[in-house]
Amino acid sequence: MKAKAVKVVVKEIRFGPQTDEHDFEFKLRHAEKFLKDGAKVKAYVFFKGRSILFKEQGEILLLRLATELEELGTVEQMPKLEGKRMIMMISPKKK
């Protein structure tokens, strides 16, 4: 029974609150690959120093990622601020 258990792989993708367009596209392609491989994606925006003032920007970034990955995965956990990180979980859609 233990041998047949499916191991859940969680891949992390880190953003900054002011992530640029090209960097976003680059990380989006990685997230797509992870979801196609069947791994969960934990995307988070890391706020350092005074950048915590841009909470809205971080949330907008994560929600944009969720809409881009809509056909590949479903949002398991909406963006939530935990300390200096805003975390969102996306799991792959069942085939």
TIROKE-987043 format. One line per field, with one value per atom (N, C-alpha, C, O): residue number from 1; x, y, z; atom name. Coordinates in Angstrom, 2 decimals. Each point is the difference from the previous one (the first is absolute). Last residue first. Layout:
BEGIN
resi = [NUM,...]
u = [X,...]
v = [Y,...]
w = [Z,...]
name = [CA,...]
REM end
This chain:
BEGIN
resi = [95,95,95,95,94,94,94,94,93,93,93,93,92,92,92,92,91,91,91,91,90,90,90,90,89,89,89,89,88,88,88,88,87,87,87,87,86,86,86,86,85,85,85,85,84,84,84,84,83,83,83,83,82,82,82,82,81,81,81,81,80,80,80,80,79,79,79,79,78,78,78,78,77,77,77,77,76,76,76,76,75,75,75,75,74,74,74,74,73,73,73,73,72,72,72,72,71,71,71,71,70,70,70,70,69,69,69,69,68,68,68,68,67,67,67,67,66,66,66,66,65,65,65,65,64,64,64,64,63,63,63,63,62,62,62,62,61,61,61,61,60,60,60,60,59,59,59,59,58,58,58,58,57,57,57,57,56,56,56,56,55,55,55,55,54,54,54,54,53,53,53,53,52,52,52,52,51,51,51,51,50,50,50,50,49,49,49,49,48,48,48,48,47,47,47,47,46,46,46,46,45,45,45,45,44,44,44,44,43,43,43,43,42,42,42,42,41,41,41,41,40,40,40,40,39,39,39,39,38,38,38,38,37,37,37,37,36,36,36,36,35,35,35,35,34,34,34,34,33,33,33,33,32,32,32,32,31,31,31,31,30,30,30,30,29,29,29,29,28,28,28,28,27,27,27,27,26,26,26,26,25,25,25,25,24,24,24,24,23,23,23,23,22,22,22,22,21,21,21,21,20,20,20,20,19,19,19,19,18,18,18,18,17,17,17,17,16,16,16,16,15,15,15,15,14,14,14,14,13,13,13,13,12,12,12,12,11,11,11,11,10,10,10,10,9,9,9,9,8,8,8,8,7,7,7,7,6,6,6,6,5,5,5,5,4,4,4,4,3,3,3,3,2,2,2,2,1,1,1,1]
u = [-6.50,-0.18,-1.23,-0.31,1.46,-0.05,-0.30,-0.74,3.37,-1.35,0.10,0.98,2.61,-0.32,-1.41,-0.51,1.83,0.17,-0.39,-0.86,2.62,-0.72,0.26,1.15,-0.69,0.24,-0.86,-1.18,3.48,-1.13,0.37,1.09,0.74,0.09,-1.30,-1.10,4.40,-1.38,-0.01,0.60,2.97,-0.32,-1.49,-0.81,3.18,0.52,-0.30,0.46,-3.56,1.26,0.44,-0.70,-2.93,0.53,1.36,1.01,-5.73,1.24,0.38,-0.77,-2.03,-0.15,1.34,1.04,-4.01,1.13,-0.27,-1.02,-1.61,0.09,1.17,0.44,-0.95,-0.02,0.19,0.98,-1.53,-0.32,-0.16,-0.85,0.34,0.53,-0.49,-1.20,2.04,-1.02,0.64,0.92,1.03,-0.14,-1.12,-0.55,1.56,0.88,-0.23,0.18,-2.47,-0.32,0.84,-0.36,1.00,-1.36,-0.28,-0.64,4.60,0.11,-1.37,-0.07,0.49,0.81,0.05,0.07,-2.18,-0.82,0.75,-0.61,2.91,-1.09,-0.86,-0.40,3.81,0.59,-1.10,0.02,-1.28,0.29,0.59,-0.33,-0.35,-1.28,0.16,-0.70,4.47,-0.37,-1.33,-0.16,1.66,0.96,-0.40,0.01,-2.38,-0.34,0.88,-0.48,1.46,-1.23,-0.42,-0.44,4.15,0.30,-1.22,0.09,-0.61,0.75,0.32,-0.08,-1.94,-0.95,0.69,-0.54,3.13,-0.74,-0.93,-0.13,3.90,-0.60,-0.73,0.14,2.33,-1.01,-0.74,-1.12,4.93,-1.25,-1.15,-1.17,5.88,-0.84,-1.31,-0.88,4.76,-1.22,-0.92,-1.08,4.44,0.09,-1.34,-1.02,0.82,1.10,0.06,-0.21,-3.26,0.16,1.19,0.05,-1.92,0.78,0.22,0.58,-4.24,0.66,0.70,-0.63,-0.96,-0.04,0.76,0.98,-3.22,0.52,-0.07,-1.02,0.89,-0.17,0.67,1.22,-3.24,0.84,-0.36,-1.16,0.93,-0.69,0.97,1.22,-0.87,0.42,-0.88,-0.51,0.55,-0.83,0.39,-0.48,2.07,0.68,-0.77,0.36,-1.85,-0.12,0.65,-0.46,0.90,-1.37,-0.23,-0.74,4.96,-0.20,-1.40,-0.17,1.20,0.72,-0.22,-0.23,-1.47,-0.75,0.64,-0.70,2.96,-1.19,-0.84,-0.53,4.25,0.44,-1.20,-0.09,-0.72,0.33,0.46,-0.33,-0.40,-1.28,0.24,-0.71,4.35,-0.45,-1.33,-0.29,1.98,0.99,-0.46,0.04,-2.51,-0.22,0.91,-0.42,1.05,-1.29,-0.26,-0.41,4.15,0.23,-1.28,0.04,-0.33,0.78,0.22,-0.12,-2.09,-0.79,0.76,-0.55,1.93,-0.17,-0.73,-0.15,-0.06,0.49,-0.37,-1.15,0.76,0.16,0.57,0.86,-1.70,-1.18,0.08,-1.03,3.51,0.15,-1.22,-0.67,1.11,-0.09,0.36,-0.04,0.53,0.09,-0.04,0.69,-2.16,0.39,-0.07,-1.03,1.16,-0.19,0.48,1.01,-3.09,1.05,-0.30,-1.16,-0.25,-0.34,1.21,1.08,-3.31,1.18,-0.46,-0.93,-1.06,-0.34,1.26,0.64,-1.57,0.73,-0.32,0.12,-2.98,0.53,0.68,-0.59,-0.23,-0.34,0.69,1.17,-0.64,-0.92,-0.38,-0.68,3.50,0.67,-0.88,0.50,-2.17,0.91,0.69,0.27,-3.00,-0.83,0.87,-0.29]
v = [14.85,-0.31,-0.84,-0.36,4.26,-1.44,-0.25,0.74,3.69,-0.53,-1.49,-0.48,3.16,-0.35,-0.56,-0.63,4.32,-1.44,-0.32,0.66,3.77,-0.41,-1.49,-0.44,4.64,-1.37,-0.29,0.34,4.23,-0.56,-1.39,-0.20,4.60,-1.33,-0.40,0.33,3.88,-0.18,-1.27,-0.06,2.04,-0.69,0.02,-0.12,1.69,0.79,-0.61,0.50,-1.95,0.67,0.89,0.94,-3.34,-0.68,0.60,-0.37,1.21,0.55,-0.75,-0.07,-1.57,0.30,0.46,-0.61,-0.92,0.71,0.42,0.63,-4.93,1.37,0.72,-0.42,-4.92,0.98,1.38,0.24,-3.81,-0.76,0.94,-0.19,0.59,0.67,-0.74,-0.11,-2.24,0.68,0.59,-0.58,-0.74,-0.31,0.79,0.95,-0.91,-1.09,-0.39,-1.16,4.80,-1.23,-1.19,-1.14,5.57,-0.49,-1.34,-0.87,4.12,-1.46,-0.68,-1.16,5.94,-0.52,-1.53,-0.63,2.93,0.08,-0.53,-0.59,0.80,-0.98,0.03,-1.05,4.27,-1.32,-1.06,-0.90,5.18,-0.03,-1.35,-0.56,1.43,-0.24,-0.05,-0.76,1.86,-1.40,-0.33,-1.09,5.59,-0.86,-1.47,-0.73,3.94,0.12,-0.94,-0.64,1.06,-0.76,0.02,-1.02,3.61,-1.42,-0.86,-1.03,5.68,-0.38,-1.49,-0.67,2.56,-0.10,-0.46,-0.82,1.78,-1.26,-0.22,-1.12,4.49,-0.32,-1.34,-0.81,2.62,1.02,-0.34,0.48,-2.88,-0.52,0.99,-0.37,1.20,-0.42,-0.62,-0.24,1.87,0.81,-0.41,0.57,-4.24,1.40,0.71,-0.50,-3.70,0.27,1.50,0.83,-5.06,1.43,0.18,-0.60,-3.31,0.25,1.50,0.64,-4.20,1.29,0.27,-0.02,-4.90,1.00,1.25,-0.03,-5.23,1.28,0.99,0.09,-5.55,0.94,1.30,0.12,-4.83,1.20,0.91,0.35,-6.01,1.20,1.17,-0.18,-4.12,0.53,1.19,0.71,-3.39,-0.51,0.47,-0.54,1.65,-1.17,-0.58,-1.06,5.03,-1.06,-1.29,-1.10,4.97,-0.48,-1.14,-0.94,3.11,-0.72,-0.60,-1.15,3.96,-1.27,-0.85,-1.20,5.58,-0.83,-1.39,-1.01,4.24,-0.46,-0.91,-1.02,3.16,-1.03,-0.59,-1.22,4.85,-1.19,-1.14,-1.16,5.32,-0.57,-1.28,-0.99,3.68,-0.81,-0.67,-1.08,4.03,-1.06,-0.96,-1.22,5.18,-0.97,-1.21,-1.14,4.72,-0.63,-1.09,-1.11,3.85,-0.94,-0.77,-1.19,4.66,-1.12,-1.07,-1.20,5.24,-0.79,-1.24,-1.10,3.05,0.57,-0.97,-1.18,1.90,-0.90,0.55,0.38,1.35,0.75,-0.88,0.44,-2.27,0.82,0.80,0.32,-5.00,1.21,0.86,-0.23,-5.38,1.29,1.10,-0.20,-5.60,1.21,1.25,0.08,-5.65,1.09,1.29,0.32,-6.13,1.39,0.96,-0.23,-5.16,0.85,1.45,0.43,-5.69,1.43,0.79,-0.06,-5.30,0.85,1.45,0.35,-5.30,1.33,0.85,0.21,-5.74,1.05,1.35,0.15,-4.93,1.03,1.07,0.56,-6.06,1.37,1.01,-0.16,-4.73,0.61,1.42,0.67,-3.35,0.13,0.69,0.67,-1.81,1.15,0.25,1.15,-4.93,1.19,1.26,0.98]
w = [-14.92,-1.42,-0.22,-1.14,5.02,-0.24,-1.48,-0.64,2.48,-0.25,-0.27,-0.57,3.78,-1.40,-0.13,0.92,2.86,-0.22,-1.45,-0.58,3.82,-1.21,-0.20,-0.01,4.09,-0.44,-1.24,-0.05,2.79,-0.72,-0.50,-0.52,4.15,-0.58,-0.70,0.46,1.57,-0.41,-0.85,-1.07,5.11,-1.24,-0.27,0.92,3.08,-1.11,-1.36,-1.02,4.88,0.33,-1.15,-0.36,-1.24,1.18,0.31,-0.61,-2.69,0.54,1.28,0.95,-5.50,1.42,0.54,-0.28,-4.60,0.59,1.44,0.30,-1.88,-0.51,0.68,1.07,-1.98,1.09,-0.61,-0.70,-2.19,1.20,1.19,0.87,-6.44,1.18,1.23,0.24,-5.10,0.78,1.25,0.58,-5.91,1.42,0.67,-0.56,-4.28,0.46,1.46,0.37,-2.69,-0.73,0.46,-0.27,2.22,0.24,-0.68,0.60,-0.13,0.15,0.15,0.41,-0.81,-1.12,0.02,-1.05,4.61,-1.21,-1.21,-0.90,5.04,0.08,-1.27,-0.49,1.00,-0.24,-0.01,-0.84,2.06,-1.44,-0.39,-1.04,5.56,-0.66,-1.51,-0.68,3.28,0.20,-0.67,-0.56,0.42,-0.71,0.11,-0.99,3.49,-1.42,-0.83,-0.93,5.49,-0.20,-1.47,-0.53,1.79,0.13,-0.25,-0.67,0.81,-1.19,0.01,-1.02,4.83,-1.10,-1.27,-0.75,4.61,0.13,-1.18,-0.51,1.78,-1.30,0.03,-0.92,4.66,-0.31,-1.29,-0.22,1.80,0.55,-0.23,0.09,-1.05,-1.12,0.46,-0.82,3.50,-0.10,-1.13,-0.17,1.72,0.41,-0.11,0.47,-3.21,0.92,0.28,-0.88,-1.11,0.27,0.93,1.07,-4.72,1.21,0.14,-0.87,-1.60,-0.14,1.32,1.05,-3.48,1.07,-0.37,-0.75,-0.84,-0.47,1.15,0.69,-1.62,1.11,-0.46,0.03,-2.56,-0.05,1.17,0.21,-1.54,0.47,-0.07,0.12,-3.52,1.31,0.38,-0.87,-3.37,1.08,1.39,1.00,-5.68,0.57,1.19,0.50,-2.55,-1.00,0.50,-0.33,2.95,0.06,-1.00,0.28,-0.25,1.25,0.07,0.41,-4.06,-0.10,1.25,-0.09,0.08,-0.94,-0.11,0.01,2.50,0.72,-0.90,0.46,-2.39,0.94,0.74,0.17,-2.99,-0.80,0.90,-0.25,2.26,-0.41,-0.81,0.19,1.02,1.13,-0.29,0.51,-3.76,0.20,1.10,-0.16,-0.62,-1.07,0.17,-0.21,3.19,0.25,-1.04,0.35,-0.93,1.09,0.32,0.29,-3.45,-0.53,1.07,-0.27,1.60,-0.95,-0.50,0.01,4.85,-1.34,-0.92,0.33,5.22,-1.03,-1.37,-0.25,5.13,-1.25,-1.12,-0.76,5.13,-0.27,-1.29,-0.60,0.82,0.80,-0.30,-1.00,0.73,-0.67,0.98,1.21,-1.86,0.81,-0.88,-1.02,1.19,-0.90,0.80,0.59,0.31,0.42,-1.07,-0.66,1.12,-0.55,0.39,-0.01,1.72,0.03,-0.50,0.58,-0.73,-0.17,-0.02,-0.73,2.63,-0.50,-0.02,1.03,-1.38,0.71,-0.65,-1.22,1.54,-0.88,0.84,0.93,-0.01,0.43,-0.92,-0.35,0.30,-0.96,0.35,-0.78,3.57,-1.28,-1.04,-0.90,5.21,0.08,-1.34,-0.36,0.84,0.00,0.00,-0.68]
name = [N,CA,C,O,N,CA,C,O,N,CA,C,O,N,CA,C,O,N,CA,C,O,N,CA,C,O,N,CA,C,O,N,CA,C,O,N,CA,C,O,N,CA,C,O,N,CA,C,O,N,CA,C,O,N,CA,C,O,N,CA,C,O,N,CA,C,O,N,CA,C,O,N,CA,C,O,N,CA,C,O,N,CA,C,O,N,CA,C,O,N,CA,C,O,N,CA,C,O,N,CA,C,O,N,CA,C,O,N,CA,C,O,N,CA,C,O,N,CA,C,O,N,CA,C,O,N,CA,C,O,N,CA,C,O,N,CA,C,O,N,CA,C,O,N,CA,C,O,N,CA,C,O,N,CA,C,O,N,CA,C,O,N,CA,C,O,N,CA,C,O,N,CA,C,O,N,CA,C,O,N,CA,C,O,N,CA,C,O,N,CA,C,O,N,CA,C,O,N,CA,C,O,N,CA,C,O,N,CA,C,O,N,CA,C,O,N,CA,C,O,N,CA,C,O,N,CA,C,O,N,CA,C,O,N,CA,C,O,N,CA,C,O,N,CA,C,O,N,CA,C,O,N,CA,C,O,N,CA,C,O,N,CA,C,O,N,CA,C,O,N,CA,C,O,N,CA,C,O,N,CA,C,O,N,CA,C,O,N,CA,C,O,N,CA,C,O,N,CA,C,O,N,CA,C,O,N,CA,C,O,N,CA,C,O,N,CA,C,O,N,CA,C,O,N,CA,C,O,N,CA,C,O,N,CA,C,O,N,CA,C,O,N,CA,C,O,N,CA,C,O,N,CA,C,O,N,CA,C,O,N,CA,C,O,N,CA,C,O,N,CA,C,O,N,CA,C,O,N,CA,C,O,N,CA,C,O,N,CA,C,O,N,CA,C,O,N,CA,C,O,N,CA,C,O,N,CA,C,O,N,CA,C,O,N,CA,C,O,N,CA,C,O,N,CA,C,O]
REM end
